Amino acid sequence: MKIFTPHFAALVSLLVATAFAEDLAVQGETVHTMAGEAIRDGVVLIKDGKIQSIGPAATVKIPAGTRVLKAKVVTPGLIDAHTVVGFSGILNQPHDQEQLEKSAPLQPELRAIDSYNGRDPLVDYIRGFGVTTIHTGHGPGALISGQTMIVKTHPANLEQALLNPAAMTAATLGSGASADKGKAPGTASKAVAMLRAELIKTQDYIRKTKLAADKRPARDLHLEALARALDGQQPLLITVQRHHDILAALRLAAEFKLKIILDGVSDAALVLPDIKKSGFPVFLHPTMSRASGETENLSLETAAKLRKAGIPFAFQSGFESYVPKTRVVLFEAAVAAAHGLSQNEALAAITIDAAKLLGIQKRTGSLEAGKDADLALYDGDPFEYTTHCTGVIISGVVTDAQPR
C-alpha cells in the first residue's frame, strides 16, 4: 500500500518544524559570544532549550550521544530591531498587508498581537539568514499607527514564540505621517499639534481615572494605550527622518517626559549633539535604504558616526513597499561594517545591543549560560555575501539546517 504521498510528506515536514528542544552541542571554529572575546575552536552545550555551558573545546566535554552541529562561525541569533515582517506579507496583495490602518491618523489602541501572521513565508525567509528575534508590528505611515511586539521567528504559534506582546507604540513625524490631500495632518506642525493635543487629553484621562469610582470616566482603549506611553511602560517609537522633525520629537519628549526611541533618523549626522544630549537610543534606518525625499541625507557611514558619538543604536530591516517586502538586517550590518564600524560593533548592533534596547537581554542577544539557546551557524564570515547560513537554532530547536 502506498502511504508516502505529498500530504504525508507535508505532515512529516510539519512535525520536524515543530520539534521539541533537544540536547545539542554546537562546535564552531569561531564562536562570537558577544559577552566577551570570540572563542576559537569553541563549543556551546544546549539542554532544555537553554545554553548549559560555553567555552573552548579543550575545556567543554560533550556528553556521549549528544547531537553535534558544526560550523565555521557561530553567533547569537540575530535580532531585527524594527520590522513589519509578519504584517507586511510576501504576496504584496491587500489581503496580506496588515502593517498600516489608514482609517484614522491616531490609533494607538491597535494591538500587534491581533494580526501577526507567524506562518507568512517572510518569517521563514529571514530566519534562514540567522534572524531569530524580531521587533515587529504596526509600521510607519500614520501619526500613531498602533503597537509593536517582540517575537521569535519560531515556532509559528504566537503564544510560544512571544517575548513581549506590547513593546512600543509606533508613531511617525514628518512627511511620512502626512494624510491624503485635504485630511489632517497635512504638515509637520499640524502633526505635532495633533499629537500634543492627544497627549494632553491623555493626561486629563489619567487624572480622572484616579478619582472616586463613581466619577471615573468610561474605559477608553485609545487613551489607555497612550497612558502607557506617558508613564513609560510602552515607549513611543517615533519614525522621523528630517533634522527639524527629529528636534520636534525631542521637544515633545521633553515636554511630556516621554521615553522614546528615534527610528530612521536619516539626518542624524546633522543633529548628533542633540540626540546625544537627549539620551534616547536610535533604531537606525536600513544602511542601504534609497536616499530620496525626506531620506535624502542618509549615509552608509551614519552608524559609525552614532558609535563615535556614543549614541546607543541597533540596525533594522524597516519596511519595503515592494516584493519581497523586507530587507535582511544581516546585510545592512555588513555594509555598515565596511563603512566605519568594526565587524564586532556591527555584529553587536544586531545581537546584544539590539537586545538591550528592546529589553530582552536577559534571554537573548549573547551566548551565555542560562540564556535561550538562539544561535546562527555560518560556513564563513557572516558579513561576506558569499557566506551561507547553514543552521539556525531557536530555544534549542534546530529550525533550519540547509544552507541559505
FITITOR-233940 format. One record per residue (C-alpha): residue number from 1; chain; y, z, x negated. Coordinates in Angstrom, 2 decimals, padded with zeros to 5 digits. Example, Ala and Ser with C-alpha at 12.3 -4.5 7.8 and 13.67 -1.06 7.14 Angstrom:
residues 2
REC     n   chain        c2        c3        c1
REC     1       A   -004.50    007.80   -012.30
REC     2       A   -001.06    007.14   -013.67
//
This chain:
residues 404
REC     n   chain        c2        c3        c1
REC     1       A    000.00    000.00    000.00
REC     2       A    003.42   -000.97   -001.37
REC     3       A    005.76    002.01   -001.40
REC     4       A    008.23    001.14   -004.18
REC     5       A    010.83   -000.56   -002.00
REC     6       A    014.61   -000.85   -002.62
REC     7       A    015.05    002.07   -000.22
REC     8       A    012.59    004.16   -002.23
REC     9       A    014.43    003.25   -005.45
REC    10       A    017.73    004.31   -003.89
REC    11       A    016.17    007.64   -002.89
REC    12       A    014.95    008.21   -006.44
REC    13       A    018.45    007.46   -007.79
REC    14       A    019.95    009.92   -005.31
REC    15       A    017.54    012.65   -006.36
REC    16       A    018.35    012.04   -010.03
REC    17       A    022.09    012.14   -009.33
REC    18       A    021.80    015.49   -007.56
REC    19       A    019.50    017.09   -010.13
REC    20       A    019.78    020.75   -010.93
REC    21       A    021.21    022.03   -014.18
REC    22       A    018.60    022.16   -016.90
REC    23       A    018.25    023.78   -020.28
REC    24       A    019.72    021.34   -022.81
REC    25       A    020.60    021.03   -026.45
REC    26       A    023.29    018.56   -027.45
REC    27       A    023.35    017.54   -031.10
REC    28       A    026.47    015.86   -032.45
REC    29       A    027.31    014.55   -035.88
REC    30       A    030.81    015.78   -034.99
REC    31       A    031.42    018.32   -032.23
REC    32       A    035.04    018.81   -031.18
REC    33       A    035.09    022.26   -029.61
REC    34       A    038.89    022.33   -029.04
REC    35       A    038.62    026.07   -029.71
REC    36       A    038.82    025.70   -033.47
REC    37       A    037.85    023.24   -036.17
REC    38       A    035.42    020.45   -035.39
REC    39       A    031.81    021.24   -036.29
REC    40       A    029.91    018.79   -038.47
REC    41       A    026.25    018.45   -037.52
REC    42       A    026.74    020.76   -034.57
REC    43       A    024.57    021.92   -031.68
REC    44       A    025.56    023.02   -028.17
REC    45       A    022.92    025.01   -026.27
REC    46       A    023.18    024.90   -022.47
REC    47       A    021.48    027.21   -019.99
REC    48       A    022.01    027.65   -016.23
REC    49       A    024.97    025.28   -016.27
REC    50       A    026.86    027.23   -018.91
REC    51       A    027.30    026.93   -022.65
REC    52       A    025.00    029.53   -024.16
REC    53       A    025.93    029.04   -027.81
REC    54       A    027.50    026.55   -030.17
REC    55       A    027.57    026.14   -033.93
REC    56       A    026.23    024.25   -036.94
REC    57       A    022.64    023.03   -036.62
REC    58       A    021.68    025.28   -039.51
REC    59       A    022.57    028.38   -037.50
REC    60       A    021.68    027.42   -033.91
REC    61       A    017.96    027.38   -033.13
REC    62       A    016.86    025.02   -030.39
REC    63       A    014.12    026.64   -028.23
REC    64       A    010.84    024.77   -028.05
REC    65       A    010.56    022.39   -025.12
REC    66       A    014.33    022.05   -024.64
REC    67       A    015.58    018.58   -023.79
REC    68       A    017.72    017.28   -026.65
REC    69       A    020.55    014.75   -026.37
REC    70       A    022.13    013.26   -029.49
REC    71       A    025.49    011.62   -030.12
REC    72       A    027.82    010.65   -032.93
REC    73       A    030.70    012.57   -031.36
REC    74       A    030.68    015.30   -028.72
REC    75       A    033.80    016.53   -026.91
REC    76       A    034.55    018.78   -023.97
REC    77       A    034.50    016.89   -020.69
REC    78       A    037.82    015.07   -020.32
REC    79       A    040.44    016.24   -017.82
REC    80       A    042.80    013.89   -015.97
REC    81       A    045.95    015.93   -015.29
REC    82       A    047.16    013.79   -012.38
REC    83       A    045.48    011.00   -010.48
REC    84       A    044.78    009.82   -006.95
REC    85       A    041.14    008.94   -007.55
REC    86       A    039.10    009.91   -004.50
REC    87       A    042.03    009.00   -002.26
REC    88       A    043.04    005.57   -003.54
REC    89       A    039.73    003.75   -003.18
REC    90       A    038.28    000.94   -005.23
REC    91       A    038.48   -001.71   -002.49
REC    92       A    042.29   -001.65   -002.22
REC    93       A    041.99   -002.01    001.55
REC    94       A    043.80    000.06    004.20
REC    95       A    040.65    001.95    005.17
REC    96       A    040.19    003.43    001.69
REC    97       A    043.81    004.20    000.83
REC    98       A    044.41    007.84    001.70
REC    99       A    046.86    008.85   -001.01
REC   100       A    050.09    008.45    000.95
REC   101       A    051.01    009.14    004.57
REC   102       A    054.21    007.25    005.40
REC   103       A    054.99    008.52    008.89
REC   104       A    057.49    011.13    007.63
REC   105       A    059.25    011.90    004.34
REC   106       A    058.25    015.59    004.21
REC   107       A    054.63    016.53    004.89
REC   108       A    053.61    019.47    002.64
REC   109       A    051.03    020.57    005.20
REC   110       A    048.70    017.65    004.40
REC   111       A    045.67    019.02    002.55
REC   112       A    043.90    017.05   -000.13
REC   113       A    040.51    018.53    000.73
REC   114       A    040.65    016.91    004.17
REC   115       A    040.49    013.34    002.86
REC   116       A    038.91    013.42   -000.61
REC   117       A    036.04    010.95   -000.99
REC   118       A    033.81    012.07   -003.84
REC   119       A    031.49    009.11   -003.28
REC   120       A    034.09    006.44   -003.94
REC   121       A    032.90    004.23   -006.83
REC   122       A    036.07    005.01   -008.78
REC   123       A    034.89    008.60   -009.23
REC   124       A    031.71    007.34   -010.87
REC   125       A    033.71    004.80   -012.87
REC   126       A    036.00    007.28   -014.61
REC   127       A    033.19    009.78   -015.10
REC   128       A    031.35    007.10   -017.07
REC   129       A    034.09    007.34   -019.72
REC   130       A    033.70    011.11   -020.05
REC   131       A    036.16    012.33   -017.38
REC   132       A    034.59    015.41   -015.81
REC   133       A    037.56    017.03   -014.04
REC   134       A    040.46    015.52   -012.11
REC   135       A    043.63    016.91   -010.58
REC   136       A    043.98    014.61   -007.59
REC   137       A    045.43    014.43   -004.12
REC   138       A    048.39    013.06   -002.26
REC   139       A    050.35    010.83   -004.59
REC   140       A    053.96    009.89   -005.30
REC   141       A    055.95    007.75   -002.92
REC   142       A    057.33    010.30   -000.43
REC   143       A    059.76    013.18   -000.78
REC   144       A    056.81    015.54   -000.21
REC   145       A    053.52    013.73    000.26
REC   146       A    051.11    016.65    000.58
REC   147       A    048.90    018.91   -001.51
REC   148       A    046.66    018.33   -004.50
REC   149       A    043.32    019.73   -005.59
REC   150       A    041.23    020.13   -008.74
REC   151       A    037.66    018.88   -008.58
REC   152       A    034.85    017.88   -010.89
REC   153       A    033.61    014.32   -010.80
REC   154       A    030.09    015.50   -009.96
REC   155       A    028.48    016.28   -007.59
REC   156       A    029.83    014.20   -004.70
REC   157       A    029.51    017.27   -002.47
REC   158       A    033.07    018.61   -002.37
REC   159       A    032.22    022.27   -001.91
REC   160       A    030.04    022.24   -005.02
REC   161       A    032.50    020.28   -007.17
REC   162       A    035.72    022.00   -006.13
REC   163       A    037.68    024.13   -008.61
REC   164       A    040.94    024.62   -006.69
REC   165       A    041.42    023.39   -003.10
REC   166       A    045.21    023.77   -003.11
REC   167       A    046.52    023.34   -006.64
REC   168       A    050.05    022.00   -006.15
REC   169       A    052.43    020.43   -003.67
REC   170       A    053.28    016.84   -004.59
REC   171       A    056.94    015.78   -004.41
REC   172       A    058.91    012.77   -005.61
REC   173       A    062.57    012.38   -006.54
REC   174       A    064.43    009.20   -007.43
REC   175       A    063.83    005.70   -006.12
REC   176       A    060.12    006.48   -005.80
REC   177       A    060.95    008.71   -002.83
REC   178       A    063.13    006.17   -001.03
REC   179       A    062.07    005.33    002.51
REC   180       A    062.20    001.94    004.17
REC   181       A    065.62    000.45    004.79
REC   182       A    067.61    002.43    007.31
REC   183       A    065.46    005.53    007.03
REC   184       A    066.05    008.71    005.02
REC   185       A    066.07    009.32    002.15
REC   186       A    067.82    006.18    001.04
REC   187       A    069.46    007.56   -002.10
REC   188       A    068.72    010.17   -004.76
REC   189       A    071.37    012.58   -003.46
REC   190       A    070.01    012.32    000.09
REC   191       A    066.52    013.13   -001.18
REC   192       A    067.68    016.26   -003.00
REC   193       A    069.77    017.33    000.00
REC   194       A    066.78    016.96    002.33
REC   195       A    064.56    018.95    000.01
REC   196       A    067.19    021.69   -000.40
REC   197       A    067.59    021.94    003.36
REC   198       A    063.85    022.27    003.83
REC   199       A    063.59    024.99    001.19
REC   200       A    066.45    026.94    002.80
REC   201       A    064.68    026.65    006.15
REC   202       A    061.52    027.94    004.47
REC   203       A    063.37    030.94    003.02
REC   204       A    064.51    031.82    006.54
REC   205       A    060.96    031.39    007.86
REC   206       A    059.60    033.73    005.18
REC   207       A    062.22    036.33    006.07
REC   208       A    061.35    036.17    009.77
REC   209       A    057.60    036.50    009.15
REC   210       A    058.30    039.95    007.74
REC   211       A    059.86    041.18    010.99
REC   212       A    058.08    043.16    013.67
REC   213       A    055.13    041.34    015.25
REC   214       A    056.97    040.55    018.50
REC   215       A    059.87    038.98    016.59
REC   216       A    057.91    036.80    014.19
REC   217       A    058.09    033.02    014.60
REC   218       A    055.09    030.97    015.64
REC   219       A    052.93    029.68    012.80
REC   220       A    054.28    026.56    011.13
REC   221       A    051.87    024.80    008.76
REC   222       A    054.73    022.78    007.28
REC   223       A    056.77    025.83    006.32
REC   224       A    053.73    027.87    005.31
REC   225       A    052.92    025.24    002.70
REC   226       A    056.46    025.24    001.35
REC   227       A    056.43    029.05    001.32
REC   228       A    053.58    028.91   -001.19
REC   229       A    055.77    026.71   -003.37
REC   230       A    058.65    029.16   -003.12
REC   231       A    056.56    032.16   -004.13
REC   232       A    054.86    030.31   -006.98
REC   233       A    051.34    030.27   -005.53
REC   234       A    051.37    026.48   -005.32
REC   235       A    053.74    024.90   -007.85
REC   236       A    055.76    021.83   -007.00
REC   237       A    054.52    018.78   -008.87
REC   238       A    057.65    016.64   -008.98
REC   239       A    057.20    012.99   -009.89
REC   240       A    060.52    011.97   -011.42
REC   241       A    061.44    009.26   -013.92
REC   242       A    065.19    008.82   -014.48
REC   243       A    067.10    011.29   -016.67
REC   244       A    069.58    012.20   -013.93
REC   245       A    066.75    012.75   -011.44
REC   246       A    064.96    014.96   -013.98
REC   247       A    068.11    017.07   -014.27
REC   248       A    068.37    017.24   -010.47
REC   249       A    064.80    018.56   -010.33
REC   250       A    065.64    021.21   -012.92
REC   251       A    068.73    022.29   -010.96
REC   252       A    066.65    022.55   -007.80
REC   253       A    064.05    024.67   -009.58
REC   254       A    066.73    026.99   -010.95
REC   255       A    068.42    027.36   -007.55
REC   256       A    065.24    028.35   -005.72
REC   257       A    063.41    029.94   -008.67
REC   258       A    060.63    027.40   -008.27
REC   259       A    057.63    026.95   -010.51
REC   260       A    057.45    023.21   -011.13
REC   261       A    055.65    020.64   -013.24
REC   262       A    057.54    017.50   -014.20
REC   263       A    055.43    014.43   -013.61
REC   264       A    056.01    010.98   -015.09
REC   265       A    059.37    011.59   -016.82
REC   266       A    059.85    008.14   -018.34
REC   267       A    063.31    009.22   -019.51
REC   268       A    062.04    012.43   -021.11
REC   269       A    063.33    011.46   -024.54
REC   270       A    066.89    011.40   -023.16
REC   271       A    066.78    014.99   -021.89
REC   272       A    064.33    016.75   -024.22
REC   273       A    066.60    019.81   -024.81
REC   274       A    066.98    020.32   -021.05
REC   275       A    063.23    020.12   -020.42
REC   276       A    062.56    022.42   -023.36
REC   277       A    065.10    024.97   -022.11
REC   278       A    063.61    024.95   -018.61
REC   279       A    060.20    025.99   -019.92
REC   280       A    058.46    023.64   -017.50
REC   281       A    055.49    021.53   -018.67
REC   282       A    055.04    017.79   -018.28
REC   283       A    052.29    015.56   -016.95
REC   284       A    053.32    012.51   -018.91
REC   285       A    053.26    009.03   -017.42
REC   286       A    050.28    006.90   -018.49
REC   287       A    051.12    005.79   -022.01
REC   288       A    050.59    002.13   -021.19
REC   289       A    052.49    002.06   -017.89
REC   290       A    054.63   -001.01   -017.32
REC   291       A    058.27   -000.47   -018.26
REC   292       A    060.27   -001.71   -015.28
REC   293       A    062.64   -000.34   -012.68
REC   294       A    063.00    003.41   -012.96
REC   295       A    060.33    003.47   -015.70
REC   296       A    062.18    001.02   -017.96
REC   297       A    062.75    003.69   -020.66
REC   298       A    059.16    004.81   -021.05
REC   299       A    057.73    004.66   -024.53
REC   300       A    054.41    004.79   -026.33
REC   301       A    056.00    007.49   -028.51
REC   302       A    057.11    009.87   -025.75
REC   303       A    054.03    012.07   -026.16
REC   304       A    054.77    012.56   -029.85
REC   305       A    058.38    013.44   -029.03
REC   306       A    057.28    016.03   -026.48
REC   307       A    054.90    017.54   -029.03
REC   308       A    057.60    017.68   -031.70
REC   309       A    059.97    019.37   -029.24
REC   310       A    057.35    021.98   -028.38
REC   311       A    057.07    020.96   -024.72
REC   312       A    053.58    021.51   -023.22
REC   313       A    052.15    018.32   -021.75
REC   314       A    048.97    016.59   -020.65
REC   315       A    048.01    012.98   -020.03
REC   316       A    047.32    011.42   -016.66
REC   317       A    045.93    008.19   -015.27
REC   318       A    048.51    008.19   -012.48
REC   319       A    048.47    005.74   -009.60
REC   320       A    047.95    001.99   -009.77
REC   321       A    048.61   -000.27   -006.80
REC   322       A    046.14   -002.93   -007.89
REC   323       A    042.37   -003.12   -008.33
REC   324       A    040.58   -001.26   -009.88
REC   325       A    043.20    001.28   -008.76
REC   326       A    043.14    003.61   -011.74
REC   327       A    043.68    003.81   -015.45
REC   328       A    041.32    005.71   -017.73
REC   329       A    043.00    008.74   -019.25
REC   330       A    040.90    008.42   -022.41
REC   331       A    042.58    005.13   -023.29
REC   332       A    046.05    006.48   -022.52
REC   333       A    045.50    009.30   -025.01
REC   334       A    044.07    006.87   -027.57
REC   335       A    047.21    004.75   -027.56
REC   336       A    049.41    007.84   -027.94
REC   337       A    047.26    008.80   -030.95
REC   338       A    048.31    005.52   -032.54
REC   339       A    051.99    006.21   -031.88
REC   340       A    052.84    009.57   -033.39
REC   341       A    050.25    012.05   -032.13
REC   342       A    047.40    013.20   -034.29
REC   343       A    043.94    012.50   -032.93
REC   344       A    043.37    016.21   -032.36
REC   345       A    046.65    016.55   -030.46
REC   346       A    045.80    013.58   -028.28
REC   347       A    042.32    014.93   -027.55
REC   348       A    043.81    018.34   -026.72
REC   349       A    046.09    016.71   -024.14
REC   350       A    043.05    015.53   -022.16
REC   351       A    040.97    018.67   -022.69
REC   352       A    042.18    022.19   -023.46
REC   353       A    045.93    021.59   -022.99
REC   354       A    045.32    019.95   -019.62
REC   355       A    043.02    022.82   -018.63
REC   356       A    045.69    025.39   -019.47
REC   357       A    048.38    023.60   -017.48
REC   358       A    046.03    023.35   -014.50
REC   359       A    044.96    026.99   -014.81
REC   360       A    041.26    026.22   -015.29
REC   361       A    040.95    027.04   -019.00
REC   362       A    038.55    029.94   -018.36
REC   363       A    035.97    027.45   -017.09
REC   364       A    036.56    024.19   -018.90
REC   365       A    038.66    022.34   -021.48
REC   366       A    036.83    023.56   -024.58
REC   367       A    033.29    024.12   -025.79
REC   368       A    032.80    027.88   -025.93
REC   369       A    030.01    030.23   -024.97
REC   370       A    030.26    031.23   -021.31
REC   371       A    032.25    028.20   -020.17
REC   372       A    030.96    025.50   -017.85
REC   373       A    028.74    023.03   -019.68
REC   374       A    031.01    019.99   -019.28
REC   375       A    030.54    017.59   -022.20
REC   376       A    031.16    013.96   -023.09
REC   377       A    028.99    012.17   -025.64
REC   378       A    030.08    009.09   -027.62
REC   379       A    028.50    006.70   -030.11
REC   380       A    031.64    006.69   -032.26
REC   381       A    035.30    007.72   -032.33
REC   382       A    036.24    008.23   -028.63
REC   383       A    039.64    006.63   -029.27
REC   384       A    038.18    003.36   -030.54
REC   385       A    037.89    000.74   -027.81
REC   386       A    034.51   -000.39   -029.17
REC   387       A    033.05    003.09   -028.68
REC   388       A    030.80    003.78   -025.70
REC   389       A    030.39    006.97   -023.73
REC   390       A    026.62    007.49   -023.99
REC   391       A    026.29    010.60   -021.87
REC   392       A    028.13    012.96   -019.54
REC   393       A    027.12    016.50   -018.65
REC   394       A    028.80    018.44   -015.86
REC   395       A    027.88    022.07   -015.22
REC   396       A    024.66    021.49   -017.12
REC   397       A    023.65    018.40   -015.15
REC   398       A    023.22    015.13   -017.03
REC   399       A    025.15    012.80   -014.72
REC   400       A    025.38    009.74   -016.94
REC   401       A    023.04    008.71   -019.74
REC   402       A    023.73    005.00   -020.12
REC   403       A    026.39    003.61   -022.48
REC   404       A    029.59    002.51   -020.78
//
